Amino acid sequence: MTRIAVIGGGAWGTALADLLARKGETVTLWAREREVVESINREHLNHLFLPDAPLAPELRAEADLQTAVRGAEVVVSSAPSFAVRETMAQAASSVGAGALIVSVSKGLDPERLTTLSCVLGDVLAPGTAIAVLSGPSFAREVYDRQPTAVVAASRDPAAVQRVQHVLATGYFRVYTTSDVLGVELGGALKNVIAVGAGILEGLGLGHNTRAALLTRGLAEIARLGVTLGADPLTFAGLAGMGDLVLTATATLSRNYTLGMELGKGKSLEQALAGRSSVAEGVSTARSAVALGERHGVELPIAREVAAVLFESKSPRRAVADLMERELKAEHWR
């Protein structure tokens, strides 16, 4: 058995903790919310983030962060992207020297515009083994044991193989790659395109429009990724096209449903009201635009999504501005 700490009691962290506990690992789930800790330990339920989903009786929740990570051989970082730096910095002093850190959050550091593995590298001890996990994986469907394929990435072959073997089950298939940057960018930026896809749905636009948005959105993600040094093939895989198709077409997606509300005329504040879970595409839209500007990469869809989110731009005007841009080749050899 492997001693594992899962940091973050949202839907995704809870689903992974349940998967690992049912696999026979010794799992402790840390949650910031006291009611989540109490309901898991008392009722084996996370009423707030994964309702109506009885959890493995062996899964234990912990309210103290240092206690949760102390002695863990694997630490799964599952906090929302904006909270990763603060949360893992607090945990760092109790993370064991040989522990493997697995980042499963999808987003960018909003202040430094870096990926979350870079954030972990900043706050953890030098030499700490870090891997990332991404791909098309709704928490509820993983909990329901529906066949799912994801990809783990690390520059350390031993670390990524360890992640693969720790997490893989008969219904949760884990592939590996060394392209950490590509996997993280794909997982973060697809949320922005998903907000855009939801806006189109809210506007009542059809399949032609959605197909164009997804295709050009993937091109946008890949263009930035390749500029920053990622492998272009990554964006044709699970962390790129796979995750984008899932997140930008299904009502289980928080980013897609948020976009739908915006397309129907709600403001960002109205669309966010009453949501307990984070729609990562909101903060990532602004970060993506800033990152593109920093590196001279054009991200027209991300720019228009950010304008709808933060500048009160009309969704219909945003679509029109995308369609009326200067004509150009799709690609040129």
C-alpha positions as CSV (number, residue, x, y, z in Angstrom):
1,M,0.0,0.0,0.0
2,T,1.1,3.5,-0.8
3,R,0.4,6.4,1.7
4,I,-1.2,9.2,-0.3
5,A,-2.4,12.7,0.6
6,V,-4.9,14.4,-1.7
7,I,-4.8,18.2,-1.2
8,G,-8.2,19.8,-2.1
9,G,-11.6,18.5,-1.3
10,G,-13.4,19.6,-4.5
11,A,-15.1,17.2,-6.9
12,W,-11.9,16.2,-8.7
13,G,-9.8,15.7,-5.6
14,T,-12.6,13.7,-3.9
15,A,-13.1,11.5,-7.0
16,L,-9.3,10.7,-7.2
17,A,-9.1,10.1,-3.4
18,D,-12.0,7.6,-3.7
19,L,-10.4,5.9,-6.7
20,L,-7.2,5.4,-4.8
21,A,-8.8,4.3,-1.6
22,R,-10.9,1.7,-3.4
23,K,-7.7,0.5,-5.1
24,G,-6.3,-0.3,-1.6
25,E,-4.1,2.7,-1.0
26,T,-4.0,4.5,2.4
27,V,-5.5,7.9,1.5
28,T,-6.0,11.1,3.4
29,L,-8.0,13.9,1.9
30,W,-7.4,17.4,3.1
31,A,-10.2,19.9,2.6
32,R,-10.3,23.6,3.5
33,E,-14.0,23.4,4.3
34,R,-14.7,22.0,7.7
35,E,-18.1,20.6,6.6
36,V,-16.5,18.6,3.9
37,V,-14.1,17.0,6.4
38,E,-16.8,16.2,8.8
39,S,-19.2,14.8,6.3
40,I,-16.6,12.5,4.8
41,N,-15.5,11.2,8.1
42,R,-19.0,10.8,9.5
43,E,-21.1,9.8,6.5
44,H,-18.5,8.9,3.8
45,L,-20.1,11.7,1.6
46,N,-18.9,15.0,0.2
47,H,-22.2,16.8,0.2
48,L,-20.8,20.1,-1.0
49,F,-18.7,19.1,-4.1
50,L,-19.6,15.5,-5.0
51,P,-23.2,15.0,-3.7
52,D,-25.0,11.6,-3.8
53,A,-21.7,9.7,-4.2
54,P,-20.9,7.4,-1.3
55,L,-17.2,7.3,-0.8
56,A,-14.9,4.4,0.2
57,P,-15.2,3.7,3.9
58,E,-11.4,3.6,4.2
59,L,-11.0,7.2,3.0
60,R,-10.2,9.6,5.8
61,A,-10.5,13.4,5.7
62,E,-8.2,15.8,7.6
63,A,-8.6,19.4,8.4
64,D,-5.0,20.1,9.2
65,L,-2.8,20.4,6.1
66,Q,0.5,19.5,7.7
67,T,-1.0,16.4,9.3
68,A,-2.5,15.3,6.0
69,V,0.8,15.4,4.1
70,R,3.1,14.2,6.8
71,G,4.5,10.8,5.9
72,A,2.8,10.7,2.5
73,E,4.7,9.0,-0.2
74,V,2.6,10.6,-2.9
75,V,1.0,14.1,-2.6
76,V,-1.8,14.9,-5.1
77,S,-2.1,18.7,-5.5
78,S,-5.8,19.4,-6.4
79,A,-6.4,22.9,-5.1
80,P,-7.9,25.5,-7.5
81,S,-5.2,27.1,-9.6
82,F,-5.3,30.4,-7.7
83,A,-4.8,28.7,-4.4
84,V,-2.0,26.2,-5.3
85,R,0.8,28.5,-4.4
86,E,-0.5,29.4,-0.9
87,T,-1.8,25.9,-0.1
88,M,1.3,24.0,-1.1
89,A,3.7,26.6,0.4
90,Q,1.9,25.9,3.7
91,A,2.3,22.2,3.2
92,A,5.9,22.3,2.1
93,S,7.6,22.0,5.5
94,S,5.8,18.7,6.1
95,V,6.3,17.1,2.7
96,G,8.8,14.2,3.0
97,A,12.1,14.4,1.2
98,G,11.3,11.4,-1.1
99,A,7.6,12.3,-1.7
100,L,6.3,12.5,-5.3
101,I,4.0,15.5,-6.0
102,V,1.3,15.0,-8.6
103,S,-0.4,18.2,-9.9
104,V,-4.0,17.6,-11.1
105,S,-5.2,21.2,-11.1
106,K,-5.8,22.9,-14.4
107,G,-4.9,26.6,-14.7
108,L,-2.1,29.1,-14.7
109,D,-0.6,31.1,-11.9
110,P,-2.4,34.5,-12.3
111,E,0.4,36.6,-11.0
112,R,3.5,35.1,-12.7
113,L,1.8,33.6,-15.7
114,T,3.5,30.2,-15.1
115,T,2.2,26.7,-15.1
116,L,1.3,25.0,-11.8
117,S,4.3,22.6,-11.9
118,C,6.5,25.8,-11.9
119,V,4.5,27.0,-8.9
120,L,5.2,23.7,-7.1
121,G,8.8,24.0,-8.0
122,D,9.0,27.4,-6.4
123,V,7.4,26.5,-3.1
124,L,8.7,22.9,-2.5
125,A,12.2,21.8,-1.6
126,P,14.7,21.7,-4.5
127,G,14.9,18.3,-6.1
128,T,11.3,17.3,-5.2
129,A,9.9,15.0,-7.8
130,I,6.9,16.6,-9.6
131,A,4.5,15.2,-12.2
132,V,1.2,16.4,-13.7
133,L,-2.0,14.6,-14.7
134,S,-4.5,15.9,-17.2
135,G,-6.9,14.8,-19.9
136,P,-10.6,14.4,-20.5
137,S,-12.0,13.4,-17.1
138,F,-15.1,14.6,-15.4
139,A,-15.0,13.9,-11.7
140,R,-18.5,12.4,-11.6
141,E,-17.8,10.0,-14.4
142,V,-14.5,8.8,-12.9
143,Y,-16.4,8.3,-9.6
144,D,-18.9,6.2,-11.5
145,R,-16.1,4.1,-12.9
146,Q,-16.8,5.0,-16.5
147,P,-13.8,4.1,-18.8
148,T,-11.5,7.2,-18.8
149,A,-8.1,7.8,-20.3
150,V,-5.7,10.5,-19.1
151,V,-2.0,11.4,-19.5
152,A,0.7,11.8,-16.8
153,A,3.7,13.9,-17.6
154,S,7.1,14.4,-15.9
155,R,10.7,15.0,-17.0
156,D,11.7,12.2,-14.7
157,P,10.9,8.8,-16.3
158,A,10.8,7.0,-13.0
159,A,8.4,9.6,-11.5
160,V,5.9,9.4,-14.4
161,Q,5.9,5.6,-14.4
162,R,5.2,5.7,-10.7
163,V,2.2,8.0,-11.2
164,Q,1.0,5.6,-14.0
165,H,1.1,2.6,-11.7
166,V,-0.3,4.3,-8.6
167,L,-3.3,5.8,-10.4
168,A,-4.2,3.3,-13.1
169,T,-7.1,0.9,-12.7
170,G,-9.3,-1.2,-15.0
171,Y,-11.4,1.9,-15.8
172,F,-8.9,4.7,-15.4
173,R,-6.1,4.3,-18.0
174,V,-3.0,6.5,-17.6
175,Y,-0.7,7.2,-20.5
176,T,2.7,8.9,-20.1
177,T,4.7,11.6,-21.7
178,S,7.7,13.9,-20.9
179,D,6.0,17.0,-22.3
180,V,5.0,18.6,-19.0
181,L,4.5,22.1,-20.5
182,G,2.2,20.9,-23.3
183,V,0.1,18.8,-21.0
184,E,-0.4,21.7,-18.6
185,L,-1.1,24.3,-21.2
186,G,-3.6,22.1,-22.9
187,G,-5.4,21.5,-19.6
188,A,-5.5,25.2,-18.7
189,L,-6.3,26.8,-22.0
190,K,-9.1,24.4,-23.0
191,N,-11.1,25.9,-20.2
192,V,-11.1,29.3,-21.9
193,I,-12.2,27.8,-25.2
194,A,-15.0,25.9,-23.3
195,V,-16.3,29.2,-22.0
196,G,-16.4,30.4,-25.5
197,A,-18.2,27.3,-26.7
198,G,-20.8,27.8,-23.9
199,I,-21.3,31.4,-25.1
200,L,-22.1,30.1,-28.6
201,E,-24.6,27.7,-27.1
202,G,-26.2,30.4,-25.1
203,L,-26.5,32.5,-28.2
204,G,-28.4,29.7,-29.9
205,L,-25.7,29.2,-32.6
206,G,-25.3,25.9,-34.3
207,H,-22.9,23.1,-35.1
208,N,-20.9,24.9,-37.8
209,T,-20.0,27.6,-35.3
210,R,-19.0,25.2,-32.6
211,A,-16.8,23.2,-34.9
212,A,-15.1,26.3,-36.1
213,L,-14.5,27.5,-32.5
214,L,-13.1,24.2,-31.3
215,T,-10.8,23.8,-34.3
216,R,-9.4,27.3,-34.2
217,G,-9.3,27.2,-30.4
218,L,-7.1,24.1,-30.6
219,A,-4.9,25.9,-33.1
220,E,-4.6,28.8,-30.7
221,I,-3.6,26.6,-27.8
222,A,-1.0,24.8,-29.9
223,R,0.4,28.0,-31.3
224,L,1.1,29.3,-27.8
225,G,2.4,26.0,-26.6
226,V,4.8,25.4,-29.5
227,T,6.1,29.0,-29.1
228,L,6.9,28.2,-25.4
229,G,8.6,24.9,-26.3
230,A,5.9,22.3,-26.1
231,D,5.6,19.3,-28.4
232,P,2.9,20.0,-31.1
233,L,1.8,16.3,-30.9
234,T,0.7,16.8,-27.3
235,F,-2.2,19.0,-28.5
236,A,-3.5,16.3,-30.8
237,G,-3.7,13.9,-27.7
238,L,-5.6,13.5,-24.5
239,A,-4.4,16.7,-22.8
240,G,-5.2,18.8,-26.0
241,M,-7.9,17.7,-28.3
242,G,-9.3,15.1,-25.9
243,D,-9.8,17.5,-23.0
244,L,-11.0,20.3,-25.2
245,V,-13.8,18.2,-26.8
246,L,-15.0,17.0,-23.4
247,T,-14.9,20.4,-21.7
248,A,-16.4,22.4,-24.6
249,T,-19.3,20.2,-25.4
250,A,-20.9,18.9,-22.2
251,T,-23.1,20.4,-19.6
252,L,-21.1,18.6,-16.9
253,S,-18.4,21.2,-17.7
254,R,-18.5,24.2,-15.3
255,N,-16.7,26.4,-17.9
256,Y,-19.2,25.4,-20.7
257,T,-22.3,26.1,-18.5
258,L,-20.8,29.4,-17.3
259,G,-20.4,30.4,-20.9
260,M,-24.0,29.4,-21.7
261,E,-25.2,31.8,-19.0
262,L,-23.1,34.6,-20.4
263,G,-24.5,33.9,-23.9
264,K,-28.0,34.2,-22.6
265,G,-27.2,37.7,-21.3
266,K,-26.1,37.3,-17.7
267,S,-23.2,39.3,-16.4
268,L,-20.2,37.4,-15.0
269,E,-21.3,38.2,-11.4
270,Q,-24.7,36.8,-12.1
271,A,-23.4,33.7,-13.8
272,L,-21.0,33.0,-10.9
273,A,-23.7,33.5,-8.2
274,G,-24.5,30.4,-6.3
275,R,-21.7,28.3,-7.7
276,S,-19.7,26.3,-5.1
277,S,-17.1,25.0,-7.7
278,V,-14.5,27.1,-9.5
279,A,-14.8,27.6,-13.3
280,E,-11.0,27.8,-14.0
281,G,-11.6,29.4,-17.5
282,V,-12.5,32.7,-15.9
283,S,-9.1,33.5,-14.4
284,T,-7.2,31.6,-17.1
285,A,-8.7,33.7,-19.9
286,R,-7.0,36.9,-18.6
287,S,-3.8,35.0,-17.9
288,A,-3.7,33.4,-21.3
289,V,-4.2,36.8,-23.1
290,A,-1.3,38.3,-21.0
291,L,0.9,35.3,-21.7
292,G,0.2,35.5,-25.4
293,E,1.1,39.2,-25.4
294,R,4.3,38.6,-23.5
295,H,5.5,36.1,-26.2
296,G,4.0,37.8,-29.2
297,V,1.4,35.1,-29.9
298,E,-2.0,36.0,-31.2
299,L,-4.9,34.4,-29.2
300,P,-8.0,36.0,-30.7
301,I,-10.6,33.6,-29.2
302,A,-9.1,33.9,-25.7
303,R,-9.0,37.7,-26.1
304,E,-12.7,37.9,-27.0
305,V,-13.7,35.5,-24.2
306,A,-11.8,37.7,-21.8
307,A,-13.5,40.8,-23.2
308,V,-16.9,39.2,-22.6
309,L,-15.9,38.2,-19.1
310,F,-14.2,41.4,-17.9
311,E,-15.1,44.2,-20.2
312,S,-18.8,43.7,-20.6
313,K,-18.5,43.1,-24.3
314,S,-21.6,41.8,-26.0
315,P,-21.2,38.1,-26.9
316,R,-22.7,38.7,-30.3
317,R,-20.2,41.5,-30.9
318,A,-17.4,39.2,-29.9
319,V,-18.4,36.6,-32.4
320,A,-18.8,39.2,-35.1
321,D,-15.3,40.6,-34.4
322,L,-13.8,37.1,-34.7
323,M,-15.5,36.5,-38.0
324,E,-14.6,39.9,-39.4
325,R,-10.9,39.6,-38.7
326,E,-8.4,40.0,-41.6
327,L,-8.6,37.0,-43.9
328,K,-5.6,34.6,-43.8
329,A,-4.4,31.1,-44.6
330,E,-5.3,28.3,-42.2
331,H,-1.6,27.2,-42.4
332,W,1.1,27.6,-45.0
333,R,4.0,25.5,-46.1
